[in-house]
């Protein structure tokens, strides 16, 4: 039996924050449908590095082109499946929907302590996508011996605030773009957890970088969604300026798609990263796709004006969602990391 998608309470509106908001419900329903389809085998999502990484990226791009918020949740679930396989964790069971909650912005964060009954987590975790729809999550937390990854069962709907469990913090996800990704802060109080891998295993495994390219595949799908209105306009009218804009956008999308396919081929050729090229590859791909997204957002906006943003809800949502999602690229910080790798190699960049 699958866990039910949260339904709105009388106090929740169709356009506000919370598990009953329209955006969150729509994304949760799409997420559940995606996971069910993967479980049933009607959608194939191969593990990265197994010879069919391009298929994995194509699936993520296709979901993102339809709905970026669903793609954010789907990408987290598929990433969790890959992480558990790579670090010898228990496999995902039918009916489970997983997230990967590993953001570590400044702040107190999450701590892990080991007691007589095993690990427990306490503290606040930010940007927990799918906080109301995930049944399980992989979360990073700081233990006495360093940063570790843990598997947890999410939620404690019957508990009072302050009781044992992990609970989304109301009012901490005020986003317009990516609203449906449902990414509030989550408060952990004595949450039982299972360690997955050793200290720093989450970031030191080759799949960490392969997963980063998977996120770029979602951005690429979002850029295609934004471009849709421009290509439709070019088909419907003979106008040299519209054609020029469409040509410029097609060139950018072609470049991003080609780079993603090349990255998939390289991952399949060296899944364990024996050449120590995975970090460099991920930084390059993410930077290029992020740049393409920014250029597509700008070019489509200049070509089509305010009309689609004001009268086409699907297009307006795609623009808002992509503008937020692509900010997972850390701009000059990531470019600095890329430049350091190019200049001094992987050893000196660690």
N, C-alpha and C positions, 0 to 999 in steps of 0.2 A: 504494500500500500504506500503510495507516494504521500509525502507531507503536503497538506493543503496549502495553496497560495493564500497569503493573508487577505482577509476581506475587510472592508471599511467598517468602522463603528459609526454610530449615530453622530459622533462628534467630529468625524473626519469628513472633509469636503473632497470634491473631485479634482481640485487643483492645488491643494496645499501639500506640505511636507508630511511624511508619515507613511506607514504601510498601506493605508487606504487611498493615497493620492492616485489620481488617474495615471500619471506617468509611471509611478512605482508599480502599480498593478499591471499595467500594460507590459512593462519590461519583465516583471516576474512571471507572467503568463508565457511570454515568449521564451524566457529562460527555461522554464519547466518543460515546454514543448521541445526545445532544442536538446536538453539532456535526455528526455524520453526517446527522442529520435536517435541519438547516439547510442543509447543503451539497446534499442531495438535493432540497430545496424542499418537503419535507413539513411543515416548521415554517417559518413566515414571520416574520422578525425585521427589519422595515424599519429603515433608518437614521433617527436622530432628525432632525426638521425637514423630512422629505420629504412630509408630508401624512398619514402613518399612524403617528405617534408613539404614539398610544393602543394600537395593535396591538402595538407593541414592548413597552410597559409591561405589557399584558395577558399576553404570553408570559412575561415575567420573573416576574410575580405567580403565574402558574399553575405554573411550575417550582418556585418557592419554596414554594407551598402543598403540593407533593408532597415536596420535599426541599430544605431551605435550603442545605445544603452544595453540592449540585449547582447550585443557583441562583447561589451565590457564584462558582463556576467559570464557569458559563454567562454571567453578567453581565460577568465579566472578558474573556471571549472576544469577546462582542458589542461591548464598549467598545473593545477593540483594533481590531476591524474598523472602527468608526466613526472612531477617532482616525487610523488610517492613511488613510482616505478624506479626512478633513478636512485633514490635513497633507501630502497628496500622497505618502504612503509607498507601498511596494510592496503590492499587495493580498494578502490571506490566500489561501494555496494550499490545495487539497483535501488533507485528511489532517493539516493543521496545527491544533494547539490552542493558543491564545494566552492569556497572562495579562497583566495590567497591574500591575507591581510598582512602586508610586510612593509607598509609605509612607515618611515621613522623620521618625521619632522621634529624640530626642536621641541623639547618638553620632557616631562617625566617618563612617559611611555609605559611599557608593560614589563613587569618583572616576573621571573620564574623562580620558585623555591622548591626544593625537593624535601618531602617529609616522609614519614613512615609508610604512607599509603601512595606515594608517588609524587609526581610533579603537580603543582597548582600555580595558576597565573593570577596576578592582580595588577590593576592599573587601568590606564586608558589607551585604547588603540584608535588611531584616526584613519579616516578614509577606508572604511570597511565596506566595500561594495557588496551589495546583496545582503545587507545586514538583517533584513526581515525575511528574505527568501532562501538564503543558504541554510542547509541543515548541518553543515560541518565547515570547518575552515582550517587552513594552515596559517599559523601566526608566528611572527618573530617576537622574541622576548629576551630580555637580558637576564642571564643566570649568573651565579657566582663565578663560573669559569668562562663566561663570555656569552656572545649572542648565539641563540639556538632557535631551531624551528620546532613548532609543536602542532600536533593535531588536536582539535577540540570539537566537541559537539556544541553547536551554537544555541542561544536562546534559553530563556527561563521565563516563559510568559506567565506562569502562575505565581512567580515570586514577587514579593514586595521590594521596592527600591532598597538597596543595601544588602539584600539577601544573596546567598550564593548563586552564581550564574553569570552569564554575560548578556548585557542588555544595551540596546541602542539608546543613545542619549538624545532625547527630544530637542529639536531646535538646532542641531549641529550640522545639518546639511541643508543649506539655503540656496543651493545652486539653481539656476534657470537652465543653462546648458548641462546636459548629463543628469538632469534631475532624476530620471528613471533608474539610474545606476544605484540609487539608494545607498549612498556612501557616508553615513554619519559616523560620529565617534561611537565606540562601543566600550562600556565600562565592564571590566572583568573583576569579579569578586570571588576568590577562592575557586576558580574554575579548574576542574581536573583536566590534565593534559597529558598527552603521550609524546615524548621526544621523537623526532624524525631526523635521523642522522646525528652527527656530532656537532661540536662547536664550529660555527661558521660554515657548516656544510652547505647551507642553502645558497650562499653566494659563491662558494668556491667550486661548485659542480659546473661542468660544461653547459648543462642545460639552462643555467641561469641566463646566459647570453642568448641561447637559442630561443628562450621564452621572450626575451626582449625584442627579438626580430618579429615574433608572433604579434606583439602589441603593434608594431609598425604596420603589419598586414591589416590590422583593424583600422588604423589611421587611413591607410590607402583606400579601403572600402568606403570610409566616410568621405574621402575626397571625391570618389566616384559618385557618391550620392549627391553631393553638393553640385557637381558638374552636370547632373542629369537635366536640370532645367535649361541650361545653356545649350546642350546638344539637341534637346527637343525644339527649342526656338530656332536653331540653325536648320533643322529639318523642315520647319514650317514656313520659313520666309527666306527670300533671296536677298541677302544683305551682306555686302563685303566686310563690314565692320564686325558683324556677328560671326561670320565665317572666320575672320582673323582671330577673334577671341577663342572660338572653338578650336582652331588649330593650335593655338598656344597652350590651351588646357590639355588637349590630347597629347601634345608633346611631353608635358610634364607627367601626366598619368602613365604614358608609355615608359618613360624613364623609371618611375617608381616601380611599376610592375616588373620591368626587366631586372632591376636590382634585387627585388624580392625573389624572383625565380633563381637568379644566380646565387643568392645567399642560401636558398634551399638546397641547391646542388652541392655547395661547399659543405654545408652541415652534414649532408648524407655521406660525403666522401670522408669526413673526419668527425664523426659524432662525439668522440671522446676528447676532441681538441688536443691531439698530440702535437700539432703544429703551433699551439698557443695563439691561434688567430681568431678565436671566437669573440673575445672582447673587442678587438679592433673592428671586426666585421659588424658586430651589433651597433657600435657607436657610429660607424659610417652609414649603415642602412637607416638607423633611426634618425640621424641628422638629415639625410637626404630626403626621406619621406616626410619628415616634419617640415622641411623647407617647401616641398611640393605642396603640402596641405595649405601652408600659408599663402603660397602663390595662387593656388586654385581658389581659395576663399576670396582673395583680392580680385583676381581676374573675372570670376563669375559675377561678383558684386558690381564691378565696373561695367560689365557687359549687359547685365539685366536690370540694374537699377533697384529701386525700392519695391517695385511691384511684387515680385515673388516672395520677398520677405514679409510683405504685408498681407498677401492674399493666398499664399500657398503654404498651408500649415506644415506639410511634410518637409518642404524645402527649408522653411524657417527653423524648424526643429533640427534638421541636419546641420545647418550652419551653426546654430548655438551649441549643439552637442560636440561637433568637431573642434570648435574654437576652444572648448574646455579640455576635451580628451587629449588633444595634441600637446597640451601643456605638461603632460607627463614627460615630454622631452625637456631637459633642464637647460635649454638654450646655451649660453656661453659656458656654463659649468661643464656640460657634456662636450662642447667643442674644445675646451681646455684639456679635458681628459683624452680626447682624440688626438690633439696635437702632441700631448706628452707621450702617448704611445708611439706615434709616428716618429718623434724625435729621439726617444730614449729606449723604446722597446718595452715589452711587458714586465720584465723583471724590475726595472727602476720605477715603474708606475704603480707598483703595489704598495 
